[in-house]
């Protein structure tokens, strides 16, 4: 009905992710995060992550997704950051997925 009865506000998931990163002290532009989302989607297709949705624990799935996005942002810190992103974005508890502990390469 062309917004005659309701108005829908939609924030791109990348915008929300960017806000979470900012709350953790990581300065990335919305454009960078949106680009990382596109690259993460392409890699997720290549590694068949999307078909795992519903077949693995939710926490593990979202940790893997967040880790892909962080990787494409040049952030390869330990699993703590992926857990923080997942918990903030989905209000879920963290799981025991392990990622290599490497220093961040994010820009300020």
N, C-alpha and C positions, 0 to 999 in steps of 0.2 A: 504494500500500500504506500510505498514511497515515503516512509517516515511520517505519515499523517497521524498515526495513532501512537507510535512509540519512536523514540530516538535511541539508536544504538551507538554506544561508544565502544570502539575496539582498539585495544593497544596491541601492537605486534608483540609476540613473545620476546623478541629481541630487545624491545624497549624495557620490558619488565626485567629481563636478564641483566641489562645494562644498569638498571637502578640497583639491583642486588649487588652487582660488582662494585658500584659506587659506594654502597653502604659498607662494603668490605675494604674500602680504600683503594680500589683499582679503577684507574681512570681510562675508560675506553669510550669512544663515541658510539652513538646509536647506530651510525652507518657501519662502523667496524663490526659491531655485534651482529647486525643484520646480515652482513657479508659472511661472518663466521657461521651463522645459522644455515645459510645456503650451502656453504662448503661442508658443514657437518651433515646436512641432509644428503648431499651427494655421497659422502663417505659412508653414511649409515646404509644407503642403498647398496653400495659396493660390498660392505661386510654383512649385509642382510640383517642389520639390527632391527629394522621395523617389523620383520616377521617374528621377532622374539617377544614383541609386546603381548602381554597376556600369558606367555609361556614361561616367563621368569618372574621372580619377585619384582614388584613395582619399584622398590628402592634400588635394586640392582640395575634395572632398565634405565631409570632416570639418572642414576650416577654415571652410567656409561654414556648416555646422551650428553649430560653436562660436561663430562670429560672430553667428548668430541668437540663441543663448542669451545671449551677452554683451550684445547689444543689448537684450534683454528684461529684463536685470538693470540696465539703465541705464549699462552700461560700454561706451563707444565709443572705446576707445584704439586705437592702431594695430595692425597685423597681428601684431606681436610677441606680444601677449597671446594671441590666437587660436592662434598657432603653439605657444606654450608649453602651452596647454590641450590642444591636439591631441596634441602629443608626449607629454605626461604621461599622457593618458588612453588613447592607442593605441600608444605607443612607435613612432611613425612619424617619418620625417624631415619637415622642413617643406618646403613648396612655395612657389612664387613668386606667391601670390595677394596682391593689394593691397587694402587697406582704407584709408579716409581716416584721417589721423592727427589725432585729436581728444583732448583731455584727458579723463580718467576722471571720471565723475559718481558713483562708488561712495561708499557711506557707510562711516564707520568704526565 
